[in-house]
Amino acid sequence: MELWARLICYGMLGWCLEVAFTGVSRFLHERDLRLTGHSYLWMLPIYGLGGGLLEVTHDLLAAQSIWLRGVVAMVAIFAVEYSSGFTIRRLVGHSPWNYYGRTRWQLHGLVRFDYAPFWLAVGLGFELTYAFLLRVRLG
């Protein structure tokens, strides 16, 4: 599959994961049985480009242990989350997400370090997605 198509797949998959995560979170924290999830249009290119970055880091570290690759992926995800949130905040006045007041484990309201286990799992899951997308042929 071509790079552009993989980036779109990463963006769509990220959107789906975010909507599912926010819906489940609303249930767990507010007991909202509607399971209403949400995302932002900004997230399609962010997740897409983040997936492209994870491809590069995976290819560079392919011979390393799965745990090292997972930790590097987690750090890359934090970097993308922080830099994209910072950039959007500068462009439009606020970031689509704001972690101020939700936990003490946040940095400038843009990343939550208590999400580290989740991002580690996403980084490792990305490897399976990447391998699958490399096998898929379009047309």
C-alpha positions as CSV (number, residue, x, y, z in Angstrom):
1,M,0.0,0.0,0.0
2,E,1.3,3.5,-0.9
3,L,2.4,5.8,1.9
4,W,-0.4,8.3,1.4
5,A,-3.0,5.5,1.8
6,R,-1.3,4.2,4.9
7,L,-1.3,7.8,6.4
8,I,-5.1,8.0,5.8
9,C,-5.6,4.6,7.4
10,Y,-3.6,5.7,10.4
11,G,-5.7,8.9,10.6
12,M,-9.0,7.0,10.4
13,L,-7.9,4.3,12.9
14,G,-6.8,7.1,15.3
15,W,-10.2,8.7,15.0
16,C,-11.9,5.4,15.7
17,L,-9.7,4.7,18.8
18,E,-10.3,8.2,20.1
19,V,-14.0,8.1,19.7
20,A,-14.1,4.6,21.4
21,F,-11.8,5.8,24.2
22,T,-13.8,9.0,25.0
23,G,-17.1,7.1,24.9
24,V,-15.8,4.5,27.4
25,S,-14.2,7.2,29.5
26,R,-17.6,9.0,29.8
27,F,-19.2,5.8,30.9
28,L,-16.5,5.1,33.5
29,H,-16.3,8.6,34.9
30,E,-19.9,9.9,34.5
31,R,-21.9,6.6,34.2
32,D,-23.2,7.9,30.8
33,L,-24.8,4.9,29.2
34,R,-25.0,6.7,25.9
35,L,-21.3,6.0,25.4
36,T,-20.9,9.3,23.5
37,G,-17.4,9.6,22.1
38,H,-15.9,12.5,20.2
39,S,-12.9,13.6,18.3
40,Y,-11.7,16.7,16.3
41,L,-11.2,17.2,12.6
42,W,-7.6,18.2,13.5
43,M,-6.9,14.7,14.5
44,L,-7.0,13.0,11.1
45,P,-3.8,14.6,9.9
46,I,-2.3,14.4,13.4
47,Y,-2.9,10.6,13.6
48,G,-1.9,10.1,10.0
49,L,1.4,11.9,10.4
50,G,2.0,10.3,13.8
51,G,1.6,6.9,12.1
52,G,4.2,8.0,9.5
53,L,6.6,8.9,12.3
54,L,6.0,5.6,13.9
55,E,6.8,3.8,10.7
56,V,10.2,5.5,10.6
57,T,11.0,4.8,14.2
58,H,9.9,1.2,13.8
59,D,12.1,0.7,10.7
60,L,15.1,2.2,12.5
61,L,14.6,0.0,15.6
62,A,13.3,-3.2,14.0
63,A,16.2,-5.2,15.3
64,Q,15.7,-3.9,18.9
65,S,13.6,-5.5,21.6
66,I,9.8,-5.1,21.5
67,W,9.9,-3.2,24.8
68,L,12.4,-0.6,23.5
69,R,10.4,-0.2,20.4
70,G,7.2,0.3,22.5
71,V,8.9,2.9,24.8
72,V,10.2,4.8,21.8
73,A,6.8,4.7,20.2
74,M,5.2,6.0,23.4
75,V,7.7,8.9,23.6
76,A,7.1,9.7,19.9
77,I,3.3,9.7,20.5
78,F,3.8,12.1,23.5
79,A,6.0,14.3,21.2
80,V,3.4,14.4,18.5
81,E,0.6,15.1,21.0
82,Y,2.5,17.9,22.6
83,S,3.8,19.6,19.5
84,S,0.5,19.4,17.6
85,G,-1.5,20.6,20.6
86,F,1.0,23.5,21.0
87,T,0.8,24.4,17.3
88,I,-3.0,24.3,17.2
89,R,-3.1,26.4,20.4
90,R,-0.8,29.0,18.8
91,L,-2.9,29.0,15.6
92,V,-6.4,29.2,17.0
93,G,-6.0,30.2,20.6
94,H,-6.6,26.8,22.3
95,S,-5.9,23.2,21.8
96,P,-8.7,20.8,21.0
97,W,-7.8,18.9,24.2
98,N,-7.0,20.4,27.6
99,Y,-5.7,18.3,30.5
100,Y,-5.4,21.2,33.0
101,G,-7.0,20.3,36.2
102,R,-7.7,16.7,35.3
103,T,-4.5,15.2,36.7
104,R,-1.3,16.4,38.1
105,W,0.5,14.2,35.6
106,Q,0.1,16.6,32.7
107,L,2.5,19.0,30.9
108,H,1.1,22.4,29.9
109,G,-2.4,20.8,29.5
110,L,-1.2,19.1,26.3
111,V,-0.1,15.6,27.4
112,R,-1.0,13.3,30.2
113,F,1.8,11.1,31.5
114,D,-0.7,8.8,33.2
115,Y,-1.7,7.7,29.7
116,A,1.8,6.2,29.2
117,P,0.6,2.6,29.5
118,F,-2.1,3.2,26.9
119,W,0.3,4.9,24.5
120,L,2.8,2.1,25.0
121,A,0.0,-0.4,24.0
122,V,-1.0,1.8,21.0
123,G,2.7,1.9,19.9
124,L,3.0,-1.9,20.1
125,G,-0.4,-2.3,18.4
126,F,0.8,0.0,15.6
127,E,3.4,-2.5,14.7
128,L,0.7,-5.0,13.8
129,T,-1.2,-2.4,11.9
130,Y,1.9,-1.4,9.9
131,A,2.8,-5.0,9.0
132,F,-0.8,-5.6,7.9
133,L,-0.9,-2.4,5.7
134,L,2.4,-3.3,4.1
135,R,0.7,-6.5,2.9
136,V,-2.5,-4.9,1.6
137,R,-2.7,-4.1,-2.1
138,L,-4.9,-1.4,-3.6
139,G,-6.6,-2.1,-6.9
